Amino acid sequence: MDWLTFTILFVVILLCCIGFIGLKHLRKLTLLTLDLKDQIAANATTIDTSEIIEQRRNYVFVRAFSLRDAVYEQTKAIKPFYIEQAPKDSGLTDKELSSAFSVNEIEAIYYYWRIYQDYLERHWTTANGDLKKVFRGVPDDIQSEAGLLISSSRQVVKDLDNLLVKMRERY
């Protein structure tokens, strides 16, 4: 196992154990994933194919956990910063995905990001397409905007968790 794979696995395990990450760490994680994709592209000609596949898989999972944690933060209190910093897609092209994942895993990946996009459109996007920062009502009142967001966030986290399992089912 090379240092890059070890680093990615460590981050994923850490995210799983903690369940969330702090604001200062979210930015670092985002930068790590961007650097990782650049390294994959730069090393593509010198690395064994199986290593490339594993790095692509790890890259997608780091981004997926990052997104999941951003939504998870909304289950406790509304924190727009996490949504702003969350990745908006898997970060790989269709061709890159197909080289590292099975058809069933790719379906789960697409559905994972589709759930998030629907969540954004339903709760976070204003009429002019900007990210919403203020929600009316109180978090405890499910009839209010704030309460509905928190309630929906809980359901989205459950859905994302189920899809994370499917994303790891090879063939």
N, C-alpha and C positions, 0 to 999 in steps of 0.2 A: 504494500500500500504506500503510495507516494504521499508527500506532505500535503498536497492540495486536496486529495481525497480525504485524508485524515482531518484536515481543517474543516472541510464541509461536513463530514460526519459528526465532528465534535459540535459544531454549531447546531446542527439538527437535533442531536441528542440533548444539548443544553436547552434548546427551545422546548423540546418535549417535556423535559424535567421541570422547568420553571413554569411553563404555561404562558408566559408573556415576557416581554423584554422592555427595558426602560427606554425613554426617549433618546438618550445619548447613544444607546446601543443600536437602536433601529437605523440610524443614519450610517453607522459603521457597517451593519449587516448589508444595507443597500449597496454601499460602496464595494463591499467584499464580493457581492454577486456580480456587479458590473466588472470588476477586475477579473473575476473567474471566467466570465464569458470571453473577455479579451485574451486571457491566457489560453483558453481552449482554442480560439481561432489562431493565435500565434504558434502554438505548439502542434497544431493539427498534422503537420507534415512529419514531425519527428516522433510522435507518440504512437504506441501500439493502438490498433483499432479498438480493442477491448477497453483500454484506458479512456479513450475518447468517449465511448458509449457510457462508461461509468461516470465520467465527469459531467456529461450532458444530463444524465439522470439526477445526479447530485445537485446540479445547478437548478433544475426544475423544482426539486424538492425544497431547496433553500428558499426559493421564491414563493413556493406554495405555503410553506410554514410562515414566512414573513407576512403574507396576505392574511392567513388564518389568524395570526396574532393581532393584526390590525383590527380585524372584525371582533376578535375576542375582547379587546380593550373596550369596545363599545357596549359590552354586556354589563359593565360595572358603572361606567359613566361615559358621557359623550366626549370624545377626544378627537377632534377633526385632524390633528396633526398626524396621527397614525394612518388615517385614510389617505391623506395627502402623500405620505411617503410610501405607501404600499405599492408593490408592483401591479401593473395593470394587465399583464399577460405572462405567459410562461417564459418569454425571453428567447425562445428558439423558433426557427422557421419550421414549417411542416416537414420539410426534408430532414432537418436535424432531429425532429421528434420521431419520425418514422425509423430513423437509424438506431434509436436508443430504446424505444418503447414498442410494446405489442399493440395491435389494433384496439384491444379492449382498454389498455392503459391510456392510449391516445384519446379514446372516447371519454374516459373519466377526466382526463386533463382538460379537454375542451369544455366539458360540462362544468368542471370546477370553476373555470374562469368565466363561463356564462352565468353561473349563479352569482358570482361576485359582481359582474357587470349589471345584472338585473337589480341586485341590492343597491348598487350605486345609483342607478337611474331612479329607483323607487324612493330612496330615502335621502340621498346626498346631493343630487343634481338639481340646481335651480332651473327656472324656466328659460334662462338665457345660457344654460350649460355650465355655469360655474359650480364650484363645490360649496355646498351649504355649510355655514359655520354656526348658525343659531337655530335652535329648535324650541318651539313653543311648548309650554306645559311643564309638567314635572315627571321625572323618570318613573315614579310609582304609579302614575295614572296611564294605563294602557290606551285610554281614549285620546290622550294628548300626543303630539308629534314626538316628543322626547320619549314617552313611554312606549310608543309603537316602535321607535327605532331600537330601543334596548331589547324589547321582546323579539323583534325580527332578527336582531343580531344574534341572539341566543339560538334561534332556529337555524340561521345561516351557518353558525359554527358547527352545529350538529351535522348539517348536510355536508359541509366541507370535510369534517372528520371522516364521515363515511366514504367520501370520494378519495380521500388520501389513502385509505386502505385499498381501494380498487386500483389506484394509480400504481401500487406496488405489486400487483398481481401479474407476474410475467406469464404470458401465454396461457 
